[in-house]
Amino acid sequence: MKTALITGITGQDGSYLAELLLSKGYHVHGLVRRASTFNRGRIDHLALDADLAARFTLHYGDMADGSSLRRVVELVKPDEVYNLAAQSHVRVSFDQPEYTADIVATGTLRLLEAVREHIDRTGRAVRVYQAGSSEMFGAAAPPQSEATLFHPRSPYAVSKVAAHWHAVNHREAYGMFVANGILFNHESPRRGESFVTRKISLAVARIAAGKQSSLALGNLDARRDWGFAGDYVEAMWRMLQHHTADDYVVATGESHSVREFVEAAFGHAGLEWERYVRLDPRYLRPSEVDHLLGDPSKARRELGWTPTVTFQELVRRMVDADRAALG
């Protein structure tokens, strides 16, 4: 029975990954930050499940605190480490660039060093997954693959590029098993409410219920490769089961504009989006990323991974979940 440590376990991806690993018989440990209010709504059902509770443990720690990372790694003795923790909001990274760099880039280095020291001390084999982002490609022309040069366009993206190369360096310099997953946009009903897709699905639910009158958005022409988060955590797991560590693009291979997402979401609720959506310059980025489109052929070929949820189905699931939550 394997043991896994997940940083960022309270997030969208962390919750889906925890469910996946528990379903496979893992002992799952998660790193959580101490806060005056709980933000564990996505994983509460796991802690409360009597059949799973014995294999599900949370530990206080922080990506800004190397001593806490070393302590948790030594305590858990993981077979696999999944680093999903981040300040992950691109627009906010322009307002908090130093914090973003510390958590995303240097935080990854702290974790890699904690794992490396554990391996050196114990001789144990530990495999590490590092969560990359399609934002690292930024202004690079689509489609983007593992061979595409990075051209980041935000402090978040720059920090993810640094984390990526820290992972590669630890793999090459120390012989560690470190896999980089370059994940394109992946969404679900568990997506944070400040992200554009969830902002749209929530607005549709509230407008349909008569609880909201309009929706303010930024660049409607930006194109993204959108998939389902539940599919993408399967790719993470497969990377750490592969015989060698490598870098993989995880994507659907098709892109849609924000406008298309809006049209699909409002259309699913029988609403005319033009009546409710307005442009607000506050939501425009200082440097925009126009078109992200992933080439997942390597993941399909080497990992046997393919997405299962279509763009239209993803939109429907998000709108339906938010409408059901409103009653």
N, C-alpha and C positions, 0 to 999 in steps of 0.2 A: 504494500500500500504506500503510494507516494505522498510526500508532503510538499505543499506549495505555499509560497508567500506572495501575496498580492499587495502592492502599494496602490493607492487610489481605489481601494475596494468599495468605497461608498459611492463612487461615480457610476455612470451608465455602464461602461465597459466592465468595471470591476464587479458589478452585481451579476451581469450575464456570465462572466468568466467563472465567478464563484459557483454559480448554479451548475455550469458545465462540469467543472472539476469535481464537485460533490457527487454529481450523477455518475462519474467515473470511479468513485470510491476513494478519492483523495482526502487527506486531511488538509483543510484549507485554513490558512492564517492570513489575517488582513491587518494592514497598517492604517491606523486612524489618527487624525489630529485631535488634540483636546480642544473642545469648544464649550462655551457656556450653554449652547443649545445643541440638541442632537440633530444630525443631518444624515441619519442612517435609514431613512424611509425605504430606500431601494433594497436593503439587505435585512430588514427587521424580520421578514418571514423566514429567513434562514436560521436566525438566532432563536426564534420561537418554535421551530420545528423540532419536536422531541427526538425524531429519528436522525436529525442532522446535527443537532447541537453538540454532540460529543466529538464531531469532526470539524467544528467551525469555531475558530477562536480569533478574537480581535486583540491587538496590542497598540498601545499609545506610542507614537513616534512621529517624526517630521522629517521631510526631505532636506530641511535647513539645518538639521541637527545630526551630524555624523555619529556622535556617540550613541544616540538612540537607534540608529540604523545598525550599528555594530552589535548592540545589545540584543536587538530582535533577531538578527541573523544567527547569532550564537545560541539564542534560546530555542528558536524554531528548528534549526538544522534542516533547511529546506533542500529538497531535490531539485525544485524548480522555483525561480523567482520571476515574477511578472511585474515590470515597472510601468504602471499606468498613471502614476501620480504626476500632476502638472498644474500650473496655472494655465488653463487650456483655452481661455477666451481671447481670440485674436485681437479684437478691438480694444479690450482692456489692457492688453500687453503694451499698447502705445502709451497708456497712462501710467503703467507700472512696469517699465522695462527692466529696471534693476532687480526687482523682486522676481519677475518672470525668469530672468537669466539665472538667478540664484537657485530657484526651485527646479526649473526644467533642465538646465545645462549642468550647473555645479551639483545639484541634487542627484542627478544621474551618476556623476563621477563619485560622489560620496557613497552611493549604494554599490557601485561596481567595486570600489575599494574595500568596502565592508565584506563583500562576497569573496574577493580575492584573498583578503587576509584570513577569512574562515577556511578557504580551500588550502592555503599554505599551511595553516596550523593543524588541520585535521586530515588532509589528504582526500577529503570527500569530493565526489563529482557533483557539481552544481551547474545547472543550465539556466541561463538568463534570457528573458525576452525584454527587449527595449522597444517601447511604443514610439514609433516615428509618426510623421504626419505628411500628408500631401502638400501642406502649406510650405514645406521645405523646397518644393519645386517652384513655387511662386510665379515668376514671370517666364519660366521656361515654356517653350512651345509644346502644345499637346500633340499626340499622347505622350504621357510620361511613364518611363519604365525605370528599372534599376540602373540602367546605363545613362539616364538623363542627368545632366549636371544640375545641381541645386542652384536656385536663384531666389533666396528667401526675401520676402517683402514686408516683414513685421518683426518686432522683437521676439514674439513667440516663435516664429519660423526660424529665425537666426539661432535661438536657443535650442530648438529641436535639431538643427543641423549640428550644433556643437555636441549635443548628447549622442547623436548618431555616430559621430567620429570618435567620441570617447569609447563607445561600444566596440567599434571596429578596432581601435587601438588596443583595447584590453584583449580582444580576440587574437590579434596578431602578435602582440608583445608578450602576453602571458599564456597563450594557448587556451584561454577560457572559451567555453561554449556560450557565445553571446549572439543571439539572432536579432536582427532589426526588422521590424514590421513597419513598412511605410504605408500606413492606412489612409485611404481616401475617406471622404466624409461618410460617416455611418451614424444612423439615426434610429430612434425608437420612441415609444411612448415614455421611456425613462429619460429622455434627453433633457438637459437642463433648460429651464424656462427662458433663459437669456439668449439661447442659440436660435438662429433665425427660423429653422424648421419647426421647432417646438413653439416658438413665438407665433408662428402662422397657425399651427393646428389649434393652439389655445384660443387665439383670436377668433377663429372660425367657430369653435364651440361656444364661446361667449356671445358672439354676434348672433348666432342661431338661437341662443337662449334669451336674447334681448338684454344681455348684461354688459355689452360693449358696443360702441357705435362706429369705431374706425380702427385701422391698423396702420401704424407708421413704420416704414421700411426704408432701407438705404438703396443700394444698387440692385435693381431688378434684373439687370442684364448679366450679372456674374453667373458663370456656368460651373457646376460642380458634378462630380461623380458620386451619387448618393446610393448607399446600400444600407442594409439592416445590421445593427450592432450585434445581434445574436448570431448572425452568420460570421461576423468578423472575429469574434473571440474563438471560434472554432479554428480559424486560420492561425491565431496566436498559438494555440495548443499544438497544432500540427507542426509548427516550426520547431518546437522543443522536442518533438518525437522523431524528427528527421535525423539521419545518421551524421550529418554535418551541419554546423551553424552557418547561416548565410543571411543575405538581405533579400526581402521580398516585398513587392508591391501588392497590396490587397485592395481590390477595386471591382466594380461591375463591368467596366469597359464601355460604359455609355454615360453621357453627361446631359444635364438638364439645367435650364436657367432658374433663377429664383422666381422669375415670373411664371414659369411652367409649374413650379411647386405651388405657387399661389393659386393658379388656375385650377389645378387638380384638387387642392384642398377645399377651396370655396365651391367648386363644382360638385364635389362629393356631398356637400351639405345643401345643394340646390340654391346656392347664392351667387350673385353676379359680383365678382371681386372688384370690378372698377368702381362700384358704388361705395366701397369701404376703405380701399387702400390708398394711402397718400405717401409721397416722398418726404423724408425728413433728412436734411443734410447732416444732422448729428450722427447718423448711423453710417456715414461714408468713412472709409479708412483713408488715412493720409497717403498710403500707397496701396492701390487696389490689385487684387489677383483676379484676372479676368476669366481664365479658363483652365480648370483642372480636369483631366481625363486620364484615368489610369489604364495601364496595360498589364493585366493580371496573368498573362500567359505563363510566366515562370512558376507562380504559385499553383496554377492549374496543372502544369506539367510535372513539377517535382513534389508537390504536397498533395495533389489530388483534390484541391479545394476549388469549389465553385459556389457563387452566391445562389441562394434559393428564393429570395424575396425580390420581386420586381419593384420598380420605382412607383408604379401606380398602387400596388398593394401596400407598400410602405406608407405612402401618404394616407391611404384609407385607414390603416391600422392606427396611425397617430391621431387622426381626426376622430375616429370612433372611440378611442380610449379617452380622449379629453371630453368628448360629449357625454360619455357614460359616467365619468367622474363628476360632472356637473349635475347629474341626475336628470 
